[in-house]
Amino acid sequence: MEEVFSNPWEDREKEIADFQNALRQFRETCEKDRLLLSFRSDYFTLVRKILDDDNIPWGELELFPLDRPGILQAIRGVMEKTSLGEFYRLAFYPPVLPDTICDDVSKDKNSSHVTPLLQYQLDKLFHKAAPDWEMTHDPVTITAGHYSDEFRKESLDALLEDELGFLKNDWPRHTESGLALDVLTGYITDQMTAAERPDSDICAAYAHVADFASFFDYLKNRRSLLIGTASADGQQAARLAHDSLAPLLYARFKNSTAPGQRAWQVLEPKLNDLNKGIAPTLISPEDLQIVQDGSQGMRRLPQLDELIKASRKDAENRERERTENYLYIFNSFADVGIELIYTLEHEKALEKFKTAVAMEFDPTVKQQKLTARSKRCSFSSQKPAEDRTWPAKPLRFCGNCHPPQPSGRRLKNACPKIGKTAANLLPSWKPCPPAPC
């Protein structure tokens, strides 16, 4: 009933009007009958307004979480001599097994979780005891052997943790990327209840993920997290197995540091701005990398495609400007170094080249720029004979600023001082044994 508000199939007001219409028809055709509407107490005020607006008389009966007699009745009730009992022909062995199950599910501190936890336990036990029952309809006996440690859960949270563990064991890549949590939280409404989603919408949102179809089938076939349904127009759909899973899954989603959830944390504020009609700010280069790393762990958000494209272009422009600025400064220092060689100020020239090499940008580009300068710098006829090697020091330093280059041959005539200087600047570079100046 509450899904008229939390998860409407179409326009909410239209659904409410259709509901009121159906109630009027029921009263006209079944005057002596009563209709039982069941919904969470959170929605009582909203449901009462629908009834009052159409002058439909109603009475209130509040339901409470199952106590011990209620739990035992839920387990044993199907064994009674009724049409339901005759249909299932279910038995427990030993006869006290229902008491053991009751004791276990009663340990959950959240009393509202008792019913869904019991539902999980009985459903899984029944399918373990009679996996072919839907074809054979043979009598079923659930034994203590079926109720192994795998099924004995004391809380819904513990059961969910185990289910996610099984999921990680069978699909480690899709779990570690955050994909599993991203898919499951897609079935949560804003009111923290279970939502229904058409399979076609889910598959479209994750079409970029390899093996998603197989992974999605696995989720639905386990029946512990998702269950298959049919949408309003008859299409295949799915929903969370129970409303109580919604807040537990959402808490895990918000606290996850998996790549998919980190990417979502970057994009969610942008999506919220867009939904409010506010133009979102561009995504920083660091956050763009997070989004890229998490793309296989989250749904695609086509609304943000243009923003991501614009952010990448802006990042590329900024990087190009940064490189150009560094290159300008680098060239300035290198050119001053060359000028100082011509004026025989070799120590100062060496310092300029060292400063140029320390600039933070592509080392291959630095190597090319310095090598080109050393090749076109002629010094052989400009130096006194007794100091002919000194100008070669900064020039050979130019040719050896990047380790992959053949630095040994270019520095074999350099004095120990230059070799030591280069080694200090570039730890991975190994200078040749020094030759005397």
TAJO-V991781 format. One record per helix or strand. SS is the DSSP state (A for helix, B for strand). FROM is the first residue (numbers start at 0). LEN is the number of residues. If there is no record, write none. Layout:
BEGIN
ss={SS:SS}
from={FROM:FROM}
len={LEN:LEN}
END
This chain:
BEGIN
ss={A:A:A:A:A:B:A:A:A:B:A:A:A:B:B:B:A:A:B:B:A:A:A:A:A:A:A:A:A:A:A}
from={2:11:40:67:82:89:96:110:132:139:155:171:178:187:193:195:198:211:225:235:243:258:284:294:301:345:362:384:389:406:415}
len={4:18:13:12:6:4:9:19:4:4:15:5:7:1:1:3:7:11:5:5:12:17:9:3:41:12:14:3:9:5:10}
END
